[in-house]
Amino acid sequence: MDPERSLGHCSASALAATLGLDQAWRQVQERVAAESLMDLNVHGRGHNPFPVRPALAVLHPAAEPVLRHRVQGLVECLNQLVRQYPTDRELQDFLAIPARLHRWIMMEPAPEQLRVDYCRLDLLGSTLDTVRVLEFNPSSPGGVIASGMVNRFWRASRLGPTLAEWAPHAAPFESEDWFARWLLRFGREHVGAHDQGRIALFHSRESTKFELDQVHRQLTRRGREVVEIEPCAIDSIKDVRLGYLKYIPVEPDEVRQWDRFCARLIEGTLVVPNPLGQRWVAENKLCLAVLSDPRFRRLFGETNVDCLDALVPYSRKLGDGIEGDEVVARRENLVLKAPYSFHGRDVFIGSEHDAPSWAQVVREHQGWLVQERVRAASVETHDGPYLHDVVVPVLEGKVIGYSARMNNGLLLNGAQGGGAYAIFSPHFLG
């Protein structure tokens, strides 16, 4: 972060008071309430407002272009991994994607064209030398939509003139309908300009309703009718050609009910961004082990390997790349994660366990991702210091903005009660 263009309490209290941070924060909170921006911590229909902290920052003008280059290069490495999965048996064995998902990935008619159209990278660290990516999220856009809205609210607050000077170019994700414009453009490219029918938002019963509401609202403002439905009910909307699949099935057996949905995606009679081959490979957290483990460097050639070396932390697969005894011995410096999970669940931080309980965790979770523990940066707010990450959404290979989640614990996921820390780019993101 640029220390000359950061606002919070304690460290910059005099400047914050002079510029009216508290008054601006109240204005942002009023906009959050008026726009029904809801807390991602609540499944279904929540009623708690999206938690915005009185803190904001601009990325350092010298660091931001470097970070952007590295992130975009890393996503291209992820794309190379996705494209090679259907033909690389060693990669298939390593990722161990459940058979019900693997079956449909292998039916992709043109795997060489696969690309992760949208994803969100979650990073920890405080400088270019220490920042590392912890995971890719190619499914849920709600947090990114919310963060773009919050940035827009800050710009409309009392701090607007200051932000116009500090970060003069609004990021693409700050626009009111960026997601709808992208999805409709995707539809025109893959369905055809003649398609003006309904759009489906595919979700589970437990999906965060706020996300669906915001996407629904964007699409209806663009004149399209929207239907929200579970993938297993696909036969009730035979007329729909374009949709968005919000989630992955945490329980692979759920896909037994998705046969018709998956078949339509393979046939091309239904199109969604990040479908089967992209989603179920990129969502697997063991991709970080592939990007880190020297055995798989062959997948990436010479292109963007500097981005791998700079951004990917030490990551291995437990039992295939690192053995349990070593993980037990390095308890203070390692984290264990399930290959498929979300909302900060199924994460074991070694330093939060004593030696016996950590050894038991390791014994019970062969095949999970083992990752170097990366230290989070911190920021001061009205009620003390918080740890924070940096979230970087990438759309069609380009960074579209920056944001952050903060919490007073080690898990910073919004679903774990974290608040929003507004981050701005000092440069144009075109």
N, C-alpha and C positions, 0 to 999 in steps of 0.2 A: 504494500500500500504506500501511497505517497504521503509522507508525514506532514507535508504542507497543505494537503487537501483531504484531511480526515477530521471528522467531528464525532465527539462522544463526550462523556463527562470525565472528570479528573484530569486526564492527560491534556485535554484541550478545553477546559471549562471556561476560560476567559473568552476565547474565540467563540465557543458554542453559545455563551450568553449574549455576546455582541451580535451574532448573526440571528439569534432567536431560534435555537434548536428546539427548545421545549415547545414554543408556540407552533413551529412547523410540525413537530411530532403529533401534537393534538389535531392539527389539520389533516395529517395523513390518516390518523385513526378514524376521524370522521368520514373520510372518503372510503376507508375499508368497510365501515359499517354501511354506508350508503350503497356500496356496490355489492353487498352481501359476500364479501371475501371471507371465506370460512377457514377455520383451523384444519390442517391436513391430519391432525392427530385423531380426528373423530371419523369413524367409518359410518357409512349410511348418511343420514341427514344430520349433520352437526349444527350447533347453534353458537359455538364459540368463535369470536372474530379471529382472523388471521393475526398472529402475534408479531407485531412490528416493534423492534427495539429502537430507542433514540440514539442511533449511531449510523453513520454512513461514511464511505470512503471512496476515493478514486484510485485506481491502480496506478502505480508509478509509470510515468510516460516512457521511460526507457525499458521497463520490464514487460509492459503489456504486449508489445509486438512479438517479443521472444516467446512469451507464454502462449500467445495465439498460434504462432508457427508450430510450436511443439504439440499443442493440443490437436491441431488439424492434421499434422503428420501422424500422430498416434492413432487418430480415427481411421486414417487411410491404412495403417497397419492392421487395425481391427477388420477393415473391409477385406484385406488380402486373406486374413485368417478365415473369415466367413466364406469367401469364394472357394477356398481350397478344401474346406471341410468335406464336401461330398465325394472328393476323389482321393483323400489322404487317409489311409487306414490307421496310421499311427496317431494322427490327430483325433480321429473318431474314438479310438480306444482310450486315449488320454482324457478327453472331455467326458466320456461315459454318459452321453446324453440319453435319458431314458428311452427305451425301445419305441414306445408309442409316439414320442416326438421325433426320434431319429427316422422312423419309417416315412413320415411326411417330408422331412427335409430332403431325403434321398429321391423324392419324386419331383423336386424342382426341375422344371424343363430347361432352364438356362442358368446353371449355377455360376457360370463365369460372369454373369451380369449382376449378381447379388451385390447390394450395397446397403449399409445402414443409413437410411435417409435421415432419421432423427435419433439423437442420443444425448444424454446428459452425463457429463463427467464430474465426479465428485473428487475433489483434491484436498489434501492437507499439506500444511507447511507454511512458512512465513516469508520465505525468499525464493528466488529462482533456483538457488542451490539446494534448497530443502523440500520444495513442493513436489508431491508425488500423487499419482492418481490411485484412488482406492477401488473404484468400480465404474462400470458403464451402466447406464439405465436407458435402454432403447424402447421403453413402453409408456410410462406415465408422464404426461406433459403438465399436470396440474401445478406442481411447484414452480415450474418455469413460467407458466402463465401468470401465477400469483406474483412472482418476483418482478416480472415486467410491469405489472400493474402498480406495484409498490414504488418502483422507480419513477413511473409516470406521476404518481401522487406526490412524491417528494419534489419533482420538478414544478408542480402546480402549487406548491406550498410557499410559505414565506421565504424559504431557501431557494426559490426558483432562480432569482438573479445570480446568486452565488454559483449554483450548479451550471447555469448557462455559461459562466466564465470558466469553471473548473472542468466541465465535461460537456462541451458545446454540442456534441452530436448524439442524439438519442439512439440507443441501440435498437436493432430490428425487433427484439422481443418486447420493447416498450410500446409498440403500436397496438391499437385496440383489437385488431383482428388478424394478427400475424399467423396464428395457427389455422384459422379458416381459409385465409388466402393461400397458404401453402397446401392444405389438403385439397382445395378445389383445383389448384394448379396441377397437383399430382393426378387428380381425377381426369382432367383434360388430357394429360399426357398418356394416361394408361387406359382410359375408357373412351375418350373422344369428346370433342366439343359439343356434340349433340346431346350428351347426357345431362339432363336437368332434373332427374328424379330425386327420390328421397336418399338421405345419407344415414347410414347406421353407425351407432356407437356401441360396439360390442364390449360388454363388461360382465363382472360377476355380481352376485347379490351383495358381496362385502365391499364393493368398490366405493371409494370416497366420492360421495355425491357431488361435492363442490366441483371436482374436476369436470364431471359430466355436465354440470350446469353451466360452467363457463364456456366449454367447447360448444355446447348446445346454443348458448346465447350468441356466440360469434357467428355460427353458421346461419342461424335464423336472421341475424342482421344482414347477412349476405343474400337473403331471399330463398334459402333452402329449407325444406322440411326435414326434420330429424326424427329418427326412431331409436330409442335405447332398448337394447335387447341382449340376451345371452347368446353365445355362439351356438348352443345346442338347439336354439329356436329358429335357426336360419331358414327353414322351409316356410315359415310364416311371412317372410318378406322376399319372395322370389323376384320381385321387381327391382330390388336394390342392387346397384352395381358398384357403389363406392362406400367404403366404411373406414372406421378406425378401431383397431383392436387395442384396448387399453391395458390389458394385463396378460401375464403368463399363468398357466395352471400350475400352482405349486404342487398339487397332487397330480402326477401324470395320468392316473386312471380317469381323471375328468375328461381327457381327450377322447375316451371311448365314445362320448356323446357328441363329439365334434366332427364325426366323419364327413357329413355333408358339407359343413362349413369349410373344412380343410380341402375337400375335393373341389369345391367351387373356386378356392384360391388357386389351386394347381391348374384348373381348367382355364382360369382367367375370366370366368363369368362374374366374379367378385374380386375387387382389388382393394387392398389396404396397404399403407406404408409399413415397412419393416415386417413383412409376413414371415411365415414359418422358418425358412432358411436363415434369414437375418436374425429374427427375434430369439429363437431358441438356441442359437449358437452364441450370439453376442451377450445374451442375458446370463449365460453361464459364467459364474465368477472365476472358474478355472481358466478362462481366457487370459486372466492376468498372469497365471503361471505359464501359459504358453508364451506370452509376450516377454517373460523374464527368463525362462529356462533356456540355457544355451542350446539344448537339443533341437529347439524349434526355430532357431535363428534362420535356418535355411528357408523358411516360409516367406521371408521378407526381403531377401536379396540385400542390396545396398541402399535401397530407398528408405528414407526416414528412420534408419537405425539410430541416428543421433537422438531422435525423439523418444525412442524406446529407452535408450540409456539414460536420458535426462528425466523422464517422467515415471517410469515403471519401477515401483519398489521391489525389493527382493520378494519373490512370490514362488511358491512351490506347491505341488500336490502331495498331500500326506500319504506316504506309502509308495509314491512313484515320483521320486525327485528329492524327497527328504524323509527320513525314517523317524518313527515316534520317539526314540531315545534322544535324538538331537532336539526335537521340538520340546520335549520335557526339560532338557537341560537349558534351553534358551528361553525359558518361560517369560522373563522380564521384557523381552524384546520382540515377542511374536504375538500374532492374532490369528484365530481360527474362524473360518466362515463357511457356511453351507454353500454348495454350488448354486442352488436356486433358493432364494429367499428375498424378502423385501422389508421395508419399514424398519430397518435396523435390527431385525430379529435374527436369531441363530448366529450371533457374533460372540465369540469368547475372547476376551482380552487377557492375556497371560498374567499381566501385572496385577489384575484384580482377583486372582486366585492364589491360594496357598499351594505349595508344591504337591501335596497328595491329591487335591481336587483337580489341579491342572493335569496331572498324570492320568486321572480317570477320564477327563474330557478328551484327551488325546487318544486314549485307548478306544473310546467309543465312536470316533469320527474319522475313521480311515476314508480316504478319498476326498476329504474336504480341502479347501484352500488354506494354506499356511502363508501368512504375509508378515513382512517386517512391520513393526509398529511405527507409525509416522506421527511425529509430535505436531499437534495443532497450534496455530497461532492464537493469540488472545486479543481481546478488545475491552475497553472500559465502557460501561453504560451507567445509567442512573442508579442501578442497584448492584454495582460491583462488576468484577471481571467475568468475562465469558470466553470460552473457547469457541473458535469458529473455523469453518472450512471455506473453500471457494468452489462454487458450482459454475460449470461452463457448459451451456447447451450448444450443440452443434447441429445445424440444419443443412442438409445437402452439402456437407463437407466444410461449411463455414461457421465460425463462431458468431452467435447472434446476440450475445450479452454476457453479463457476469452477475452473480449474486452470491449470497452466503447464508448459511444457517448457523446459529449460535446456541450454545447450551452451557449449563454449569456442570455438566457431566461429560464423559468421554464420547458418548453416542450423540451425534449432532443431527441425526435424521429428523425431519420435520414431524414425523409420526411419533417421535420420542419426546415431544414437547418443546422442541427448539424454536427459537424466534428468528425473525428475518433481519439480517444485517444488509443494508442496501449498498451495492458495489457498482461503480460506474466506470466506463472506459474513457480514458482521456483522448482516444483517437476514434476516428470514423470506422465503423464495422460494416463494410459494404459487401 
